[in-house]
C-alpha cells in the first residue's frame, strides 16, 4: 500500500513542533518521509486522507487539503486512551477517479487485514463505494450505516457520483451487502422513488426528526454496523459554517459527536469515513467540528466492552415474548445492559448470514414486544431472508 501514500505535509509536521506536550500531535506516529511508513505493530487506528472529488456532481476543479483539519485535530488532548494511532498521510488524485478508487480500496483492505481501523478523510462521497469494496476479500455479509441527508441510491447503470453510488454497491458483484441504514435523511432531498425503494429492499431509513427526538435509538443500529460513513453536509449549516453548504436543517454539533461515539463503542465497526470534506483554510470552525467528531469516534473505540459472548448463560438474561405464532427471544447483557433479539430464521441457514443470528435492539423494542408489537428491524431482517 505504501506506493499509494504521500507523506503528511511539511507544514503539518512543522506545526506539531509548537504544540503543547500531551496533545495528540505529540502522541501520534506520522508518515513523514516518502516510502518510509511508521511501524504499524500494535497500531489500532490509521488516519488516511484521499483528495479525490472529481465525481462530485458540482465539481468545478476545486482542490482538497487536509492541512487545517490535521493541525486542528492534533491540537486536541487525548482522553485516557490505551490504543495507538498513526497518520499515513494522503492518497493523491490518480490519473482518473477510478485510479483513486482503486488506491483507496487497496490501502483500506491492507489496514483491515492488519486489524487496524482506517479513519478515512475523503472528498466526494462516492469514495464510500471503495471503502465498502475493501471488505470483498473477507467473504462475509456487511452492514453499512450512512449518516446522510440523502440515500444516494442513484441508478446503478449510470456513472458513479457523490449522489449515485449505493445502487452500485447493491448490484455489483460480489454481493456482500446485508443491510444499508441511513441516519438523518430529509424527505425533501430524496426522490419519492428512492424512498419507496429503500422500503422495498427492507433497508433502514431514519428521518432526521426521528433521530434527533431520541439520539440513543441509533446505538443498536451502529452496534450492528461493519463500516460507518458520515456525509458532513448532514450537519446543519449553522454548526458546520460551510460556505459550500447552506441547509439550515441537519444534525447539530452535539448530536453528530454523539453518533460518532456510538459508532466507536460498537465492537463491529472496523472502518470509519468522513466525506464531502472541502478546503478549510479560510474558515477553521468546520475543521474544529470535524476534529471533535473524530475525537469522539476514537474515544468510543478506546472504551469498547466485549459483551457478545452468548455461549455462557451466566453472562446474560433471556426473555421470551409470545406474539401471535412467534416467540421472540431477547437477550440482555449482564455487563453492559445492552439488548439483542434472536433471528432464528437466519441461524439455521448455511450461508454468509450466520454472523447475523443476533440483532442489536433496545429495551424499548422489548417493551413494544410485550405489547404485541413486532420490532420493525426484526421484521425487515426476516423479510430480507425470505426474498
C-alpha positions in Angstrom: 0.0 0.0 0.0 3.0 2.3 0.5 3.1 3.2 -3.2 -0.2 5.0 -3.0 0.6 7.2 0.1 2.1 10.6 0.2 3.6 11.9 3.5 1.9 14.3 5.8 2.8 17.8 4.6 5.9 19.6 6.0 3.5 22.4 7.2 1.7 20.0 9.5 5.0 18.4 10.7 6.3 21.8 11.5 3.1 22.8 13.3 3.5 19.8 15.6 6.7 21.3 17.0 4.8 24.1 18.6 2.0 22.1 20.1 2.0 21.5 23.9 3.2 18.3 25.4 0.4 15.8 25.7 -1.6 16.8 22.7 -2.5 14.3 20.0 0.1 15.7 17.7 2.8 14.7 20.2 1.5 11.2 20.6 0.7 10.1 17.0 3.2 8.4 14.7 3.5 10.2 11.3 4.3 9.2 7.8 6.9 12.0 7.3 9.2 10.6 4.5 8.1 9.3 1.1 8.3 5.5 1.0 9.0 5.1 4.8 5.9 4.2 6.8 5.9 4.2 10.6 5.9 0.8 12.4 2.3 -0.5 12.3 2.8 -3.0 15.0 0.3 -2.5 17.9 -1.4 0.3 16.0 -5.2 0.5 16.3 -6.1 3.5 14.1 -4.7 4.8 10.9 -5.8 8.3 9.6 -5.9 8.4 5.8 -6.8 11.3 3.6 -7.9 10.9 0.0 -8.0 14.0 -2.2 -10.4 12.8 -4.8 -13.5 14.9 -5.6 -13.9 14.7 -9.3 -17.1 12.6 -9.1 -18.8 15.4 -7.2 -21.8 16.5 -9.3 -20.9 20.1 -8.5 -17.2 19.7 -9.2 -15.6 22.9 -10.6 -11.9 22.0 -10.3 -11.5 22.6 -6.5 -8.5 21.1 -4.8 -8.7 19.5 -1.3 -6.3 19.9 1.5 -6.5 18.3 5.0 -3.7 20.5 6.5 -6.0 22.7 8.6 -8.0 19.7 9.7 -4.9 17.9 10.8 -3.5 20.9 12.6 -6.8 21.4 14.5 -7.2 17.7 15.4 -3.6 17.3 16.6 -4.0 20.4 18.9 -6.6 18.4 20.9 -5.7 16.4 24.0 -6.5 12.7 24.0 -8.6 11.0 26.7 -7.3 8.1 28.8 -6.6 6.1 25.6 -4.5 3.0 25.6 -4.8 2.4 21.8 -2.2 3.9 19.5 -2.7 5.9 16.3 -0.8 6.6 13.1 -1.3 9.1 10.3 -0.5 7.6 7.0 -0.8 10.8 5.0 -2.8 11.1 1.8 -3.7 9.4 -1.4 -3.3 12.0 -4.1 -5.7 12.2 -7.0 -4.9 9.5 -9.5 -4.8 9.9 -13.3 -8.6 9.1 -13.2 -11.1 8.9 -10.4 -11.1 5.1 -10.9 -7.4 5.1 -10.0 -8.1 6.9 -6.8 -10.9 4.4 -6.0 -8.5 1.5 -6.6 -5.9 3.1 -4.3 -8.4 3.7 -1.5 -9.7 0.1 -1.7 -6.2 -1.3 -1.7 -5.0 0.7 1.3 -8.2 0.2 3.3 -8.1 -3.6 2.7 -4.5 -3.8 3.8 -5.3 -2.0 7.0 -8.3 -4.1 7.7 -6.2 -7.3 7.3 -3.9 -5.9 9.9 -6.9 -5.3 12.2 -6.2 -1.5 12.1 -9.3 0.8 11.9 -9.0 3.1 8.9 -10.3 6.6 9.6 -10.8 8.0 6.1 -10.9 11.7 5.4 -12.4 11.9 1.9 -13.6 14.2 -0.8 -16.7 13.2 -2.7 -18.8 10.5 -1.0 -18.7 8.1 -4.0 -15.4 7.1 -2.3 -17.6 5.2 0.2 -18.0 2.6 -2.6 -14.3 1.8 -2.4 -14.4 1.8 1.4 -17.1 -0.9 1.1 -15.3 -2.9 -1.6 -12.3 -3.2 0.7 -14.3 -5.9 2.5 -14.6 -8.1 -0.5 -11.8 -10.5 0.4 -13.3 -11.2 3.8 -16.2 -13.0 2.3 -18.8 -12.0 4.8 -22.0 -10.0 4.7 -21.6 -6.4 5.5 -23.8 -3.8 7.3 -23.3 -0.3 6.1 -24.5 2.7 8.1 -24.5 6.1 6.3 -25.2 9.3 8.3 -26.6 11.4 5.5 -29.5 13.6 4.5 -29.7 11.6 1.2 -30.0 7.9 0.4 -27.6 8.3 -2.6 -29.1 5.2 -4.3 -29.0 6.7 -7.8 -29.2 4.5 -10.8 -26.7 1.6 -10.9 -26.2 1.8 -14.6 -25.2 5.5 -14.6 -21.7 6.7 -13.9 -20.8 6.8 -10.2 -21.1 10.2 -8.5 -21.3 11.5 -4.9 -25.1 11.3 -5.1 -25.3 8.0 -7.0 -23.2 5.1 -5.7 -25.2 3.0 -3.3 -27.0 1.4 -6.3 -23.7 0.1 -7.5 -22.9 -1.3 -4.0 -26.2 -3.2 -4.2 -25.9 -4.7 -7.7 -22.1 -5.0 -8.3 -20.5 -8.4 -7.6 -19.6 -9.8 -5.1 -22.8 -9.3 -3.3 -21.7 -8.6 0.2 -24.3 -6.1 1.4 -26.7 -7.4 4.1 -28.2 -4.2 5.3 -27.9 -0.5 4.4 -29.1 2.1 7.1 -29.4 5.8 6.6 -29.5 8.0 9.7 -30.9 11.5 9.4 -32.4 11.6 5.9 -34.6 14.6 5.0 -37.5 13.8 2.7 -37.3 16.9 0.6 -33.7 16.0 -0.5 -34.8 12.5 -1.7 -36.8 11.4 -4.8 -40.0 9.6 -3.7 -38.9 6.7 -5.9 -35.8 6.3 -3.7 -37.8 6.4 -0.5 -40.0 3.7 -1.9 -37.0 1.6 -3.0 -35.5 1.8 0.5 -38.7 0.3 1.9 -38.9 -2.3 -0.9 -35.4 -3.5 -0.2 -36.1 -3.6 3.6 -33.3 -1.2 4.3 -33.4 1.0 7.4 -34.2 4.7 6.9 -34.4 7.1 9.9 -35.7 10.6 9.4 -33.7 13.5 10.9 -36.6 14.4 13.3 -36.9 10.8 14.5 -33.2 10.6 15.3 -32.9 14.0 17.0 -36.0 13.2 19.1 -34.0 10.5 20.8 -30.4 10.2 19.7 -30.0 6.9 21.7 -32.1 5.0 19.2 -29.1 4.9 16.8 -27.0 2.9 19.2 -28.2 -0.6 18.2 -28.0 0.4 14.5 -24.4 1.4 14.9 -23.7 -1.6 17.1 -24.6 -3.8 14.2 -22.5 -1.9 11.6 -19.3 -3.0 10.0 -18.5 0.3 8.4 -19.8 3.8 9.1 -19.7 6.9 6.9 -20.7 10.5 7.6 -21.5 13.0 4.9 -20.5 16.2 6.7 -23.2 18.1 4.9 -25.8 16.3 7.0 -24.7 18.7 9.7 -26.8 21.9 9.7 -25.0 24.8 8.1 -25.2 27.0 11.2 -23.0 24.5 13.0 -20.8 23.5 10.1 -20.1 27.0 8.8 -19.5 25.6 5.3 -19.7 28.2 2.6 -20.4 25.4 0.0 -23.5 24.2 2.0 -26.4 26.3 3.2 -29.1 23.9 4.5 -30.5 25.2 7.9 -31.6 21.7 8.9 -29.4 18.8 10.0 -27.7 17.4 13.0 -26.2 19.8 15.4 -22.7 19.6 16.7 -23.6 17.6 19.9 -25.8 15.1 18.0 -23.2 14.3 15.3 -20.5 13.8 18.0 -22.8 11.5 19.9 -23.4 9.5 16.8 -19.6 9.2 16.2 -19.1 8.0 19.8 -21.8 5.3 19.4 -20.0 4.2 16.2 -16.8 4.0 18.2 -18.2 1.9 21.0 -19.6 -0.6 18.6 -17.5 -3.7 18.7 -18.2 -4.4 15.0 -17.3 -1.1 13.3 -14.0 -1.7 11.6 -13.7 1.4 9.4 -15.0 5.0 9.7 -15.2 7.5 6.9 -16.0 11.2 6.7 -16.8 12.5 3.3 -17.6 15.7 1.4 -14.7 17.5 3.1 -13.5 20.7 1.5 -10.7 23.2 1.9 -10.8 24.5 5.5 -8.0 27.1 5.3 -10.4 30.1 5.1 -12.7 29.1 8.0 -11.3 27.0 10.9 -14.6 26.4 12.6 -15.7 23.4 10.5 -12.2 21.9 10.9 -12.6 22.0 14.7 -16.0 20.4 14.5 -14.7 17.6 12.2 -11.8 17.1 14.6 -14.1 16.7 17.5 -16.2 14.2 15.6 -13.0 12.2 15.0 -12.1 12.6 18.7 -15.4 11.1 19.9 -15.2 8.2 17.5 -11.7 7.3 18.8 -12.8 7.9 22.3 -15.6 5.3 21.8 -13.3 2.7 20.3 -11.0 3.1 23.3 -13.9 2.3 25.6 -15.3 -0.7 23.8 -16.6 -3.5 26.1 -16.9 -7.1 24.8 -20.3 -8.5 25.7 -21.4 -10.5 22.6 -20.3 -13.9 24.0 -23.6 -15.6 24.5 -22.3 -19.1 24.9 -22.2 -18.7 28.6 -25.7 -18.2 30.1 -24.3 -16.6 33.2 -23.3 -13.6 31.1 -26.9 -12.6 30.0 -30.6 -12.9 30.8 -33.0 -14.3 28.3 -36.6 -13.1 27.9 -39.2 -14.9 25.7 -42.2 -13.0 24.4 -45.0 -14.8 22.5 -46.5 -12.7 19.7 -49.2 -14.4 17.6 -47.4 -17.6 16.3 -44.0 -16.3 17.0 -41.9 -16.4 20.2 -39.4 -13.5 20.2 -36.2 -14.2 22.2 -34.5 -11.2 23.7 -31.1 -11.3 25.4 -29.7 -8.7 27.8 -26.0 -8.4 28.7 -25.4 -8.5 32.5 -22.2 -6.5 31.9 -23.5 -3.6 29.8 -27.2 -3.8 29.9 -27.4 -3.9 26.1 -30.2 -5.8 24.4 -30.3 -8.2 21.4 -33.1 -10.2 19.7 -32.6 -13.6 18.1 -33.1 -14.1 14.4 -33.9 -17.9 14.3 -34.8 -17.8 10.6 -31.2 -16.9 9.8 -29.3 -19.0 12.3 -30.2 -22.3 10.5 -29.2 -21.0 7.1 -25.9 -22.4 5.8 -24.6 -19.2 4.2 -22.7 -16.0 4.9 -25.5 -14.6 7.1 -24.6 -16.8 10.1 -22.9 -13.9 11.8 -26.3 -12.1 12.0 -28.1 -14.5 14.3 -28.4 -11.8 17.0 -29.8 -8.4 16.1 -28.9 -5.5 18.4 -32.1 -3.8 19.8 -33.2 -1.6 22.7 -35.1 -2.1 25.9 -37.9 -0.2 24.1 -38.1 -2.9 21.5 -38.6 -5.5 24.3 -41.3 -3.4 25.9 -43.0 -3.0 22.5 -42.9 -6.8 22.0 -44.6 -7.3 25.4 -47.4 -5.1 23.9 -47.6 -7.4 20.9 -45.7 -5.2 18.6 -43.0 -6.9 16.4 -39.8 -4.7 16.2 -39.5 -3.2 12.7 -35.9 -4.1 12.3 -36.6 -7.8 13.2 -39.4 -7.8 10.7 -37.2 -6.4 7.9 -34.4 -8.9 8.7 -36.9 -11.7 8.3 -38.3 -10.3 5.0 -34.8 -9.9 3.6 -34.1 -13.6 4.4 -37.3 -14.7 2.7 -36.7 -12.8 -0.5 
